Amino acid sequence: MQAKKEKKPAKTNLKIQDHFIAKLKEVLPQGIGLAEEISDVLEVSIDSAYRRIRGETELTIEEIYKMTKKYAISVDEVFSNQSGTVTFAYTKLTDSANNFEEYLTRIVNHLKSINKFESKKIYYVAEEIPIFYSFFSKKLTEFKLFYWQRSVLNISDYQQQKFEFGLISQNLIDIAHQAYKEYLSIPSVEIWTIETVYTGLRQIKFYFDSGIVPQKEALELLDEYRKMIDMVQNNAQNGRKNISDKAETFHMYSSEVVLGTNCIYVTMGDSKYSYISFNTMNSLTTNNPEFCEETEHWVRNLEKKSILISGVAEKQRYQFFSSMIKKVDDYIEKVKNA
């Protein structure tokens, strides 16, 4: 069978292709060869991959799509960004349980991609408890996955279902907990407010008041919630996500500014990504340079106006977490006395 003739790019296309190849080099983790990766993703020979790198063979739209999809490269970066227009990637979430599993898997894969870089950091502006802490324990994970599928995604199987432990599939729990473990291995800066803790508490209390979560389970969930906050407090005290970390991997700030959204800004090597929350739990992702620059400016400005409560800031940290723990204890008493 005669091999398909590879098309030589025109001068205009060559400029775009060179720009795309340069961007691809930026996002590839250390230790991964460019030609080998192109060969693997596009299912072409190494020689064909090198011809694309050198600009001797034209990259097709389909081939660019495959590479941008795998590495979440903004199309703006490929075809030159127009002012005021940004392209985002996201995982479709409707009333499908399969889409939900894909969503959780996407979170894990993004974290794994970040972890491949020696130089990396996550900046998390947390209007509510960071999503990864929702997977702190098996019980909290089960509740959060149940809540999302019942109240946010409206998955039919859950609409008349009462909450009980053991209801959520172990596969979903394992994927979610993997996200938690991956997050703990990435250096992070988190910006919270005193109200960050409220959303999760209200979800548990609302389900209890609605008869969806029995009293015993509600108290167990609130106890797990308190343990999760204790964990974050210990990390803030140590300045580390893991006690075995050799350097500081965790900085936490308390902000008096109303955050208004959950926002994640990531640096990985020379690449930058922004994740903006929408529809309660989903996120829009882009590495558009102008958008990421503006996001970084906003995060840095918020950081400057916030109070560092990790490390040696013992007094501020104690006051901040004492208020949160008191709020959890108040909810526990309300459920006990209901």
C-alpha positions as CSV (number, residue, x, y, z in Angstrom):
1,M,0.0,0.0,0.0
2,Q,1.4,3.4,-1.0
3,A,2.1,5.7,1.9
4,K,0.1,8.9,2.1
5,K,2.0,11.8,0.7
6,E,2.8,14.4,3.3
7,K,1.8,18.0,2.4
8,K,4.5,20.7,2.5
9,P,3.3,23.8,4.4
10,A,2.9,27.2,2.8
11,K,4.9,30.1,4.2
12,T,2.0,31.5,6.2
13,N,1.1,28.1,7.6
14,L,4.8,27.4,8.4
15,K,4.9,30.5,10.7
16,I,1.8,29.2,12.6
17,Q,3.3,25.7,12.7
18,D,6.6,26.9,14.1
19,H,4.7,28.9,16.8
20,F,2.7,25.8,17.7
21,I,5.8,23.6,17.9
22,A,7.5,26.2,20.1
23,K,4.4,26.2,22.4
24,L,4.4,22.4,22.5
25,K,8.0,22.4,23.6
26,E,7.1,24.7,26.6
27,V,4.4,22.4,27.9
28,L,6.2,19.1,27.6
29,P,7.5,17.8,30.9
30,Q,11.2,17.3,31.3
31,G,12.4,13.9,30.0
32,I,9.8,13.6,27.3
33,G,11.2,13.9,23.7
34,L,9.3,16.2,21.4
35,A,9.6,13.9,18.3
36,E,8.7,10.8,20.3
37,E,5.6,12.5,21.8
38,I,4.4,13.8,18.4
39,S,5.0,10.3,16.9
40,D,3.0,8.7,19.7
41,V,0.0,11.1,19.8
42,L,-0.3,11.4,16.0
43,E,0.6,7.7,15.3
44,V,3.2,8.6,12.7
45,S,6.8,7.5,12.4
46,I,9.7,9.3,14.1
47,D,10.9,10.5,10.7
48,S,7.4,12.0,10.0
49,A,7.5,13.6,13.4
50,Y,10.8,15.3,12.7
51,R,9.6,16.5,9.3
52,R,6.7,18.2,11.2
53,I,9.1,19.8,13.7
54,R,11.3,21.1,10.9
55,G,8.3,22.4,9.0
56,E,8.9,20.1,6.0
57,T,5.4,18.5,6.5
58,E,2.3,20.4,7.3
59,L,0.4,19.7,10.5
60,T,-3.2,19.2,9.8
61,I,-6.1,20.7,11.7
62,E,-6.9,17.3,13.1
63,E,-3.3,16.7,14.2
64,I,-3.2,20.1,16.0
65,Y,-6.5,19.3,17.6
66,K,-5.1,16.0,19.0
67,M,-2.0,17.8,20.5
68,T,-3.9,20.7,21.9
69,K,-6.5,18.4,23.5
70,K,-3.8,16.3,25.3
71,Y,-1.9,19.3,26.6
72,A,-4.7,21.8,27.0
73,I,-2.9,24.3,24.7
74,S,-5.1,27.3,23.9
75,V,-6.1,27.6,20.3
76,D,-5.5,31.3,20.8
77,E,-1.9,30.4,21.1
78,V,-1.9,28.5,17.8
79,F,-3.8,30.9,15.6
80,S,-2.8,34.2,17.3
81,N,-5.1,35.6,19.9
82,Q,-7.5,38.4,19.1
83,S,-8.0,41.0,21.7
84,G,-11.0,40.3,24.0
85,T,-11.4,36.7,22.9
86,V,-10.3,33.7,24.9
87,T,-10.8,30.0,24.1
88,F,-11.5,27.7,27.1
89,A,-11.6,24.0,27.5
90,Y,-14.0,22.2,29.9
91,T,-15.6,18.8,30.5
92,K,-19.3,18.6,29.6
93,L,-21.4,17.8,32.6
94,T,-25.0,17.0,32.2
95,D,-27.2,14.3,33.7
96,S,-24.7,11.6,32.8
97,A,-22.9,9.5,35.3
98,N,-20.3,8.7,32.7
99,N,-19.6,12.4,32.1
100,F,-19.1,12.8,35.9
101,E,-16.5,10.1,36.0
102,E,-14.7,11.8,33.0
103,Y,-14.8,15.0,34.9
104,L,-13.1,13.5,38.0
105,T,-10.6,11.7,35.8
106,R,-9.8,15.0,34.0
107,I,-9.0,16.6,37.4
108,V,-6.6,13.8,38.2
109,N,-4.9,13.9,34.8
110,H,-4.4,17.7,35.0
111,L,-2.8,17.3,38.4
112,K,-0.5,14.5,37.2
113,S,0.6,16.7,34.3
114,I,1.5,19.5,36.7
115,N,3.4,17.0,38.9
116,K,5.7,16.0,36.0
117,F,7.3,19.4,36.1
118,E,10.2,20.1,38.5
119,S,9.1,23.7,38.8
120,K,5.4,24.0,39.6
121,K,2.9,25.8,41.9
122,I,-0.8,26.1,42.4
123,Y,-2.5,29.3,43.5
124,Y,-6.0,28.6,44.8
125,V,-8.3,31.4,45.6
126,A,-11.0,29.6,47.6
127,E,-14.4,31.1,48.0
128,E,-15.3,27.7,49.4
129,I,-13.2,24.8,50.6
130,P,-10.8,23.7,47.8
131,I,-12.4,20.9,45.9
132,F,-9.5,18.5,46.7
133,Y,-10.1,18.8,50.4
134,S,-13.6,17.5,49.8
135,F,-11.9,14.2,49.1
136,F,-10.0,14.2,52.4
137,S,-11.6,11.1,53.7
138,K,-13.8,8.4,52.3
139,K,-16.9,9.7,54.1
140,L,-16.5,13.3,53.0
141,T,-15.8,12.0,49.4
142,E,-19.0,9.9,49.4
143,F,-21.1,12.9,50.6
144,K,-19.7,15.3,48.1
145,L,-20.0,13.0,45.2
146,F,-23.6,12.2,46.2
147,Y,-24.5,15.9,46.7
148,W,-23.1,16.9,43.2
149,Q,-24.9,14.1,41.4
150,R,-28.2,14.7,43.2
151,S,-28.4,18.4,43.5
152,V,-26.1,19.8,40.8
153,L,-26.1,17.3,37.9
154,N,-29.7,16.0,38.6
155,I,-28.7,12.4,37.8
156,S,-32.0,10.6,37.8
157,D,-30.9,7.6,39.9
158,Y,-30.2,9.9,42.9
159,Q,-33.3,12.1,42.8
160,Q,-35.3,10.0,45.3
161,Q,-32.3,8.5,47.0
162,K,-31.5,9.1,50.7
163,F,-27.8,9.4,51.6
164,E,-26.0,6.5,53.2
165,F,-22.4,5.4,53.3
166,G,-21.6,2.7,50.7
167,L,-23.9,4.2,48.1
168,I,-21.2,5.7,45.9
169,S,-19.2,3.4,43.6
170,Q,-15.7,2.6,44.9
171,N,-14.3,3.5,41.5
172,L,-15.5,7.1,41.8
173,I,-14.2,7.3,45.3
174,D,-10.8,6.1,44.3
175,I,-10.5,8.6,41.4
176,A,-11.5,11.4,43.7
177,H,-9.1,10.4,46.5
178,Q,-6.3,10.2,43.9
179,A,-7.0,13.8,43.1
180,Y,-6.5,14.6,46.7
181,K,-3.2,12.8,46.9
182,E,-1.9,14.4,43.7
183,Y,-2.8,17.9,45.1
184,L,-0.9,17.2,48.3
185,S,2.3,16.6,46.2
186,I,2.2,20.0,44.5
187,P,3.4,23.2,46.3
188,S,0.5,25.6,46.8
189,V,-0.6,29.0,47.9
190,E,-4.2,29.2,49.2
191,I,-6.2,32.3,49.9
192,W,-9.2,31.7,52.2
193,T,-11.8,34.0,53.9
194,I,-13.5,33.3,57.2
195,E,-16.6,32.2,55.1
196,T,-14.7,29.7,53.0
197,V,-15.8,26.9,55.4
198,Y,-19.5,27.8,55.2
199,T,-20.6,26.2,51.9
200,G,-19.7,22.6,52.8
201,L,-21.3,23.0,56.3
202,R,-24.5,24.4,54.8
203,Q,-24.7,21.5,52.3
204,I,-24.6,18.9,55.1
205,K,-27.1,20.9,57.2
206,F,-29.5,21.4,54.3
207,Y,-29.5,17.7,53.5
208,F,-30.1,16.9,57.2
209,D,-32.9,19.5,57.5
210,S,-34.5,18.0,54.3
211,G,-34.4,14.5,55.6
212,I,-31.9,13.3,53.0
213,V,-29.1,12.7,55.5
214,P,-30.0,10.9,58.8
215,Q,-28.8,12.4,62.0
216,K,-26.1,9.8,62.7
217,E,-24.6,10.2,59.2
218,A,-24.8,14.0,59.5
219,L,-22.9,14.0,62.7
220,E,-20.2,11.7,61.3
221,L,-19.9,14.0,58.2
222,L,-19.5,17.1,60.5
223,D,-16.9,15.3,62.5
224,E,-15.0,14.4,59.3
225,Y,-15.3,18.1,58.3
226,R,-13.7,19.2,61.5
227,K,-10.8,16.7,61.0
228,M,-10.3,18.1,57.5
229,I,-10.0,21.6,58.9
230,D,-7.6,20.4,61.6
231,M,-5.5,18.9,58.8
232,V,-5.3,22.2,56.9
233,Q,-4.4,24.0,60.1
234,N,-1.5,21.6,60.7
235,N,-0.3,22.0,57.2
236,A,-0.4,25.8,57.7
237,Q,1.5,25.5,60.9
238,N,4.2,23.4,59.3
239,G,4.3,25.3,56.1
240,R,4.2,21.9,54.4
241,K,1.5,19.7,52.8
242,N,3.3,16.6,53.9
243,I,5.5,16.3,57.0
244,S,8.2,14.7,54.9
245,D,8.5,17.7,52.5
246,K,12.0,19.1,52.8
247,A,11.1,22.6,51.9
248,E,8.0,24.8,52.4
249,T,5.2,23.6,50.1
250,F,2.2,25.4,51.6
251,H,1.5,29.0,52.1
252,M,-2.0,30.1,53.4
253,Y,-3.5,33.5,53.5
254,S,-6.6,35.0,55.2
255,S,-8.4,37.6,53.1
256,E,-11.0,40.1,54.2
257,V,-11.9,40.8,50.6
258,V,-15.0,39.0,49.3
259,L,-13.5,36.6,46.7
260,G,-16.6,36.1,44.6
261,T,-15.3,33.0,42.9
262,N,-13.1,30.0,43.1
263,C,-10.0,30.5,40.9
264,I,-6.9,28.3,40.3
265,Y,-3.8,29.7,38.7
266,V,-1.0,27.2,37.9
267,T,2.6,27.6,36.9
268,M,4.3,24.5,35.4
269,G,7.7,25.1,33.9
270,D,7.4,28.1,31.5
271,S,3.6,27.5,31.1
272,K,0.7,29.1,32.9
273,Y,-2.9,28.0,33.2
274,S,-6.0,29.5,34.6
275,Y,-9.0,27.5,35.9
276,I,-12.2,29.6,36.5
277,S,-15.2,27.9,38.3
278,F,-18.6,27.9,36.8
279,N,-21.8,25.9,37.2
280,T,-21.0,25.1,40.9
281,M,-18.3,22.5,40.4
282,N,-17.0,22.7,36.8
283,S,-14.1,24.8,35.5
284,L,-13.1,26.6,32.4
285,T,-9.4,26.1,31.5
286,T,-7.1,28.3,29.4
287,N,-3.4,29.0,28.9
288,N,-4.2,32.1,26.9
289,P,-1.2,34.4,27.9
290,E,-3.1,37.6,28.2
291,F,-5.8,36.0,30.4
292,C,-3.3,34.2,32.5
293,E,-1.3,37.4,33.0
294,E,-4.4,39.2,34.2
295,T,-5.3,36.2,36.5
296,E,-1.8,36.3,37.9
297,H,-2.0,40.0,38.5
298,W,-5.3,39.6,40.3
299,V,-4.1,36.7,42.5
300,R,-0.8,38.5,43.4
301,N,-2.7,41.6,44.3
302,L,-5.1,39.6,46.5
303,E,-2.2,37.9,48.1
304,K,-0.6,41.3,49.0
305,K,-3.8,42.5,50.6
306,S,-4.2,39.3,52.6
307,I,-2.7,38.1,55.9
308,L,-0.2,35.3,55.9
309,I,-1.3,32.7,58.4
310,S,1.0,29.8,57.7
311,G,4.5,29.4,59.1
312,V,5.4,31.7,62.0
313,A,2.1,33.6,62.1
314,E,0.8,31.7,65.1
315,K,-1.6,34.3,66.6
316,Q,-3.3,35.1,63.3
317,R,-3.5,31.4,62.4
318,Y,-5.1,30.5,65.8
319,Q,-7.7,33.2,65.5
320,F,-8.6,32.3,62.0
321,F,-9.0,28.5,62.6
322,S,-10.6,28.9,66.0
323,S,-13.5,30.8,64.3
324,M,-13.9,28.1,61.7
325,I,-13.8,25.3,64.3
326,K,-16.4,27.1,66.4
327,K,-18.7,27.3,63.4
328,V,-18.4,23.5,62.8
329,D,-19.0,22.9,66.5
330,D,-22.1,25.1,66.3
331,Y,-23.5,23.0,63.4
332,I,-22.7,19.8,65.4
333,E,-24.8,21.1,68.3
334,K,-27.7,22.1,66.0
335,V,-27.8,18.6,64.5
336,K,-27.5,16.9,67.9
337,N,-30.4,19.0,69.4
338,A,-32.7,18.8,66.3
